[in-house]
């Protein structure tokens, strides 16, 4: 659950950094771009982790369904 809050905050930061890149002084762009890339990387990792959990849940549900079906026969 805490990961969902973190993901939302990171997505908000991504939006703010993207806007900052458009308005930034040319001397600041490199630092903002670096932070933007790191933010995107963290978002991707959190979203990938969610996908991994969903895949595991799907596999476990399939196994349980098969076990339930074989138990009813």
KALIN-V511310 format. One record per backbone hydrogen bond with DSSP energy under -1.0 kcal/mol. CO is the residue of the C=O (numbers start at 0). NH is the residue of the N-H. E is the energy in kcal/mol with one decimal. If there is no record, write none. Layout:
# KALIN-V511310
CO;NH;E / CO;NH;E
This chain:
# KALIN-V511310
0;4;-1.3 / 1;5;-2.2 / 2;6;-2.8 / 3;7;-2.2 / 4;8;-2.0 / 5;9;-2.7 / 6;10;-2.4 / 7;11;-2.0 / 8;12;-2.5 / 9;13;-2.5 / 10;14;-1.9 / 11;15;-2.3 / 12;16;-3.0 / 13;17;-2.5 / 14;18;-2.0 / 15;19;-2.3 / 16;20;-2.3 / 17;21;-1.2 / 18;22;-1.2 / 19;23;-1.6 / 24;27;-2.5 / 27;31;-2.1 / 28;32;-3.0 / 29;33;-2.1 / 30;34;-2.0 / 31;35;-2.7 / 32;36;-2.6 / 33;37;-2.0 / 34;38;-2.3 / 35;39;-2.5 / 36;40;-2.3 / 37;41;-2.2 / 38;42;-2.4 / 39;43;-2.6 / 40;44;-2.2 / 41;45;-2.4 / 42;46;-2.7 / 43;47;-2.4 / 44;48;-2.5 / 45;49;-1.9 / 46;50;-1.8 / 47;51;-2.4 / 48;52;-2.2 / 49;53;-2.3 / 50;54;-2.3 / 51;55;-2.2 / 52;56;-2.5 / 53;57;-2.3 / 54;58;-2.2 / 55;59;-2.5 / 56;60;-2.5 / 57;61;-2.3 / 58;62;-2.3 / 59;63;-2.4 / 60;64;-2.4 / 61;65;-2.4 / 62;66;-2.5 / 63;67;-2.7 / 64;68;-2.5 / 65;69;-2.5 / 66;70;-1.7 / 67;71;-1.3
